[in-house]
């Protein structure tokens, strides 16, 4: 067995525990079955009839609120209550609990895999991340930050929607494999002052102060400040195990520091939101051919946005929305390279943009729900620089500007009482990469009052970003530009079945096929050893997903699912970091009524190819105990992540010497929230 995965004998026996956990979960599930199923007591959904709990309204699929059963996608939703019950710490934790999704972590950033596509090190350019409709992806890397680098504290999230499938017909570039829509809480959800503190393994400390209020005139205010300080653990990498490299141990280099601010004010249809975050992360992996175990290796990400939105009802049939926004992103990477001598090399990126959006939703014509919109974004700065700090030696100074606009229309047409036709198309024009037009077609047929079938087809595109096009520095660990890159394209077809056995029991099943062309890949040129992005090949993914959700009147809840996919390149070879099997189980149980609840989570990820081998399949269990009634306004939770201390690894990317990057073992967290 590889040294990386070696365990003492008593810990190897623990590996059998996940196999026993599934039967245990079934026993617990059956024990929770008793009681009436007419109502459900869930803290964040109190008062809603059970039909709405299993058919929640979603926004991200069509840019207006609609029932999940009528959305032209198999949407997944995680609520604020789920976030508390299962102890989620980051947006990545939330997303990896959803069907068809998995997350790779390289000890710097978290990367989302969708239905078999998980290009390590691609900065999540193939998913679009929205916060209350604002596009979070920056204008340098097109990065969707989902790990600790995400700008909001998860306690501020009301729900997260994931809309799988191509979304360029509504959202343009980057809505390639799907759209993540994060809906934040409002002032009324907090209603007063709230203070949170947490401590955990790896010397983790975090805190939050939030104030929320709703006035008699309907105005709402939410203000919040959060901070994270995690020292991390020393990390052993066998690839560097020599006396000159501290026997392969990177000391005090896996730290994480972050602070963030969020403010939101709304009144009479007008909303103003401001967010700012800064994260400093030590990099222990010696990526990009760095000197190993040098404490100067780090990355810093800063992101700020200001979003102003106005929603107005023109009459009973038409709603007009307008938005103005400003965005800012700054990156700094310090890399120690051995020319020789060891020299600190600094990477800088600076992005500035502003934009506007206008959208009309109309039901003026009988049987039709029309959405018409226009978007414009001006990239005032897309600057990249690289230099050796001392002595000063400039290697890159690239300054760019750009603009893009999009026009879209969608019609949800009620052909009959049981048949919905969803048609949409969007045209985009980018000053750098040209124009693109992408359609979407959805047929949603209600076979019975309890059963719906969806037949979906769509296309999407992703333009190469400024980093992929223009980044070029010479020397070891360097790269070269490729301004001839073409946009990636995808064609997708999907068949979805949603069936309610009862109002409190829902089954979702889907079959899909995704065909990607002009796939942009991060590679090493064998002629000069430099990194470069190229349109290398085509890829096709086929698969199916199955998910079951059950609710009980005593507050218990079960969501479990299985995904099987096969993602292969044009030669028929499986893609790197593409598991064939994914399985999820989330079980929430009341242990003492509403005063004590437990959240149990199981996640199974199948074997994945790496650049030079494979990573074994693994199953991880997480457990959270939540007590909301220790004292008035006091809430306490305790979480154990990777309960059985399972040894597992994620594939490394092209910039890593490591073919596999070992992930965290067992970790603990204690969290306290006091509301007053």
KABEL-V994401 format. One record per backbone hydrogen bond with DSSP energy under -0.5 kcal/mol. NH is the residue of the N-H (numbers start at 1). CO is the residue of the C=O. If there is no record, write none. Layout:
nh = <NH	NH>
co = <CO	CO>
This chain:
nh = <5	6	11	12	13	14	15	15	16	17	19	20	20	21	22	24	25	26	27	28	29	30	31	32	32	33	42	45	46	48	50	52	53	54	58	62	63	64	66	68	70	71	71	73	75	76	78	80	83	84	85	86	87	88	92	94	95	96	97	97	98	101	102	104	106	108	111	113	114	115	117	118	120	122	125	127	128	129	130	130	131	132	132	134	136	136	137	138	144	145	150	156	157	158	159	160	161	162	163	163	164	165	167	168	170	171	172	174	175	176	177	178	179	180	181	181	182	182	183	183	184	185	189	190	190	191	192	194	195	196	197	198	199	200	201	204	204	205	206	207	208	209	210	211	212	213	215	218	220	221	222	223	224	225	226	227	228	229	230	231	231	232	235	237	240	241	242	245	246	247	248	248	249	250	250	251	256	257	258	259	260	261	262	263	264	265	266	267	270	271	272	273	274	275	276	277	278	279	280	281	282	283	284	286	288	289	290	290	291	294	295	297	298	298	299	300	301	302	303	304	305	306	307	308	309	310	311	312	314	314	315	319	320	321	322	323	324	325	326	327	328	329	330	331	332	333	334	335	335	337	337	339	339	343	345	345	346	347	348	349	350	351	352	353	354	355	356	357	358	359	360	361	362	362	363	368	369	370	371	372	373	374	375	376	377	378	379	379	380	380	381	382	383	384	385	386	387	388	389	393	395	396	398	399	402	404	405	406	407	408	409	410	411	412	413	413	414	414	415	415	416	419	420	421	422	422	423	423	424	425	426	427	428	429	430	431	434	436	438	440	441	442	443	444	444	445	445	446	447	447	448	451	452	453	454	455	456	456	457	458	459	460	462	467	469	470	471	473	478	479	480	482	485	488	489	490	491	492	493	494	495	496	497	498	499	500	501	501	502	505	506	507	508	509	510	511	512	513	514	515	516	516	517	519	521	523	523	525	526	528	529	531	532	534	536	536	537	539	540	541	542	543	544	545	546	547	548	549	550	551	552	553	555	557	558	559	560	561	562	563	564	565	566	568	568	569	570	572	575	577	578	580	582	583	584	585	586	587	588	589	591	592	592	595	597	598	599	600	601	602	603	604	605	606	608	609	610	615	618	620	622	623	624	625	626	627	628	628	629	630	631	634	635	636	637	638	639	640	641	643	645	648	650	652	656	661	662	663	667	669	670	671	672	673	674	675	676>
co = <2	3	8	8	9	10	11	12	13	14	16	16	17	17	18	20	21	22	23	24	25	26	27	28	29	30	40	42	43	45	38	49	49	50	66	59	59	59	58	56	67	67	68	71	73	162	160	158	79	80	81	82	84	83	146	90	91	92	93	94	95	98	113	111	109	109	104	102	117	100	114	116	118	119	122	124	178	127	128	180	134	130	182	131	129	134	129	143	123	143	147	153	154	183	183	78	181	76	161	179	162	177	175	175	167	167	168	461	172	174	126	126	163	128	161	179	130	180	159	181	182	156	186	186	187	187	212	210	674	208	672	206	670	204	668	200	201	229	198	227	196	225	194	223	192	221	219	215	266	213	264	211	262	209	260	207	258	205	256	202	203	202	250	248	237	238	240	242	243	242	240	245	246	235	248	249	230	280	228	278	226	276	224	274	222	272	220	270	267	309	265	307	263	305	261	303	259	301	257	299	255	297	282	283	655	655	286	287	336	291	293	294	296	334	281	332	279	330	277	328	275	326	273	324	271	322	269	320	312	318	318	361	312	359	310	357	308	355	306	353	304	351	302	349	300	347	298	333	345	335	343	337	341	337	335	343	387	333	385	331	383	329	381	327	378	325	376	323	374	321	372	319	360	370	317	365	412	362	410	360	408	358	406	356	404	354	377	402	352	378	352	400	350	398	348	396	346	393	344	388	386	386	384	397	379	377	429	375	427	373	425	371	423	369	411	421	367	412	413	419	419	416	444	413	420	442	411	421	440	409	438	407	436	405	434	403	430	428	426	424	457	422	455	420	442	443	453	418	445	451	451	448	498	445	496	443	454	494	441	492	439	490	488	140	465	466	467	479	475	473	531	469	482	462	517	460	515	458	513	456	511	454	509	452	507	450	499	505	505	502	549	499	547	497	545	495	543	493	541	491	514	539	489	537	534	521	532	530	524	525	525	478	523	521	519	534	519	516	568	514	566	512	564	510	562	508	560	506	558	504	556	36	552	588	550	586	548	584	546	582	544	580	542	540	566	573	538	569	567	609	575	607	563	604	561	602	559	600	557	598	596	593	596	592	626	589	624	587	622	585	620	583	618	581	615	575	613	608	605	603	601	640	599	638	597	636	595	626	595	634	634	631	673	627	671	625	669	623	667	621	642	646	661	659	653	650	660	648	641	639	199	637	197	635	195	633	193>
